[in-house]
């Protein structure tokens, strides 16, 4: 540990979360890897091993971040084990896509809990730690869907739009305490979540970007690392779209 700073990344066992954890490790951050439950610990340990290859400390912490008390317990463990919490990346998220006329209450509630309430749960626990330190950086993962909407993603869009409002509100509230809060809004990124889409849909989404291609998790991770680090020390309350120009 020493003088190194610690970054907490939720939902970090694969995809964008995994890429973020590894990218932060490359920059010298110790990494607290959050996974949902015991069944995901081995995947989390594999990510931790990749992070430790860069000479940093890394460990796996289990919690369903949609549950307040589990977040509270996890953050206590992270603070004790890692010594500080300097960066929080709220990355955990799920989809339960279907059209509004078919969407069940459970499909709506599950996405809101996993994507939106998790951001409250984690910030509620981490912010007091950062306030005591009088420093910290929080990066929340939103989505271009939260800005422009998307058919069959009523619940997902609601959760990601809310994260933008939460980010802006927290940035105004916490700036005087030395805590910066920003969000990254990815566009169409190649992950397991998007791999299940039909090939024609994926081709159409890539064609809709100005750069005429899908993005990679590593490209999102680099934006997160920038916002988390010292090079962005005068940046707060911003929503950075990493979308290949799909929002243009």
Secondary structure by P-SEA (a helix, b strand, c coil): cccbbbbbbccccccaaaaaaaaaaaaccccccccccccaaaaaaaaaaaaacccccccccccccccaaaaaaaaaaaaaaaccccbbbcccccccccccccccaaaaaaaaaaccaaaaaaaaaaaaaaaaaccbbbbbbbcccccccccccaaaaaaaaaaaaaaaaaaaacccccbbbbbbbbccccccccccccaaaaaaaaaaccccccccaaaaaaaaaaaacccccccccbbbbccccccc
